Amino acid sequence: METSTEGIQRVSHVSADISQMIEQRCHELGLTLEQAQRLAVENDRSDPNSLYRLLCLEFDTLEPVKTRNPKKWLWMAANTSNVSYRSQLTEDELKMILLTGQVPNNRIANALHLLDEAPMVMIIMAAHEVAMTSQRPANEIVANVGQIAEKMHCKRWQTLAG
């Protein structure tokens, strides 16, 4: 596999089977391959496995990571977004934010903290969880993340905007 100057594996130069598996996972998570590659580079330029980490894939099989207890990505994201003990963002509030792409004024600090500080995989997987539980297309929820990031001028997520 060839590594690009950004330190990410170039999917175009790997076997067709691997490329298809990666593209399928991107589709499941509501991302284009290009978006996933750019986010992976933004996440960690020096990690050649950054794309696999972002997509939550096992390195050896490229299957989605399986855990004994399913991770509660939305719960983790909501808790990560909290900036004080006084007013904590709940899972339901975060779900509504991700479903609508609208951040209430009293939750702007939470949304900014989440987008700026949380691991990207956590946000991608929380968006996927919201899509699955609400039976909405994953790409719609990911687009909402991009819309929020664009409104808040969060450069880390600029590849999702527009």
N, C-alpha and C positions, 0 to 999 in steps of 0.2 A: 504494500500500500504506500502510496506517495503522500507526503505531508506538505501542505501548503505553507506559505510564508507566515500565515497566522497561527500555525501550529495545530491545525485540524486536519483530520483525514479527509482526503478528497473522495467523495462517494463515486464520482464519475470514473475512477480508476480501479474500483474494486469489482469483484465478480458480480454478475447480474443478480444472483440470488441474494447476496448481501445487500446490494443496492435496493432491491425490491423490498426486503425486510425493513430496511431503514425508512424507505418512502412510505410503506404501509403504517409504520409506527407514527411517523409524522402526521399522516392523515388521521389516524385515530386520535391524536392529541390536538388536532385542529391547526396544525402548522404546515406550511409548505417546506420543502427540503431546504430551500434557500433561507427561509426565516430561521429554521432550526440551526443551520450551519452558522449563520451570523450571530445568533444568540449564544451558541456554544463558544464561539470565538470571544464574544464579549464576556462570557462567564469566566473563561480561563484560557488565555492565549497559549499558555505553555503546556497544557494537558492534551496529549494526542487522543485521549479517550473522552474529551469534553462533550462531544456529540452524543456518545453513548450514555454518559451521565445525565445530560439534559433530557434525553428521551427515556430515562429510567430503564435502560436495557442492560442485561447481563453481558459482560464483555466476551465471554466464550461462545454463547449460543445466540446472542442478539434477541433473545426472548425478553418480554417485559419482566422486570424483577418481581419475584414472588416472595412474599413473606408469610410467616405463619399467621400473623395477625395483620389484616389489611391496614395499611397506613391511613390515618385520618388526615389527609392533606389539607382539607379546608379548615379543620380544627387547628392544625399546626400553623397554617398561614394566619388565621385570625389571632392566635396567641402571639405570633411573631410580630404582628402589626401593632401590638399594644405599646404605647409610649408612656403610659402612666397607670397606676392602680386605681385611680379615681373613676375613669371612664374607659372600660374595656370594650373593644369591638367583639361582637359575638359572631359565631358561625353564620347565623341567619342574616345578620347585617352584611357580612362579607359576601354571602351568596347573592343577596339582592344587588349589591354593588357590581358583582361580576355578571349577573344576569342583565342588568340595565345599562351598565357603563356609566352610571351616574354616582357621584360621591357626594353624600350630604356634607354641608359645610362643617358640621361638628366631627366629621371623620376624615377630613383632608390630611391631618397629621398622620393618622393611621395608614392611609393609603400611600402617602409619600414614604413613610418608613418601610412599609412592605415592599414597595417597588425598588427602593434604593438599597435596602439591607438584606432582604431575605434571599436565600439561594433560589436561583432561577427555576430549578427543577421543582421546588416547592410550589411556586406560583403556577407553573405549567400544569402540574399534577392537581392542584386545587381547582384550576379552571376545568380540567378534565373531569374531576369528581362532580363539579357543578353541572357540567353538560350531561353526564350520565344520570344524575339524580333528577334532573329537570327535563330530561328527554329533549334537550336542545342540541343543535349541532355544535360540536366542539370548536369549529372555526369561528362561530358566532361569539362564543365566550372569549376566545383568544383575541378576536377583533375588539371586544370591549376592553380587554386589558390594554391593548394598543391605544385605544381611544382615550382611556384614562391617563396613560403614560404621556400621550401627546399633549393633553390638556394641562398636565402638571410639569411639562418640560423635562421629563425623566429620560435622559439620553440613553440610558442603559437598555431601554426597551424600544428605541426608535425604529427598529426594523419591523415591528408589528403595526406601526402607525400607517394609516392610509391604506 
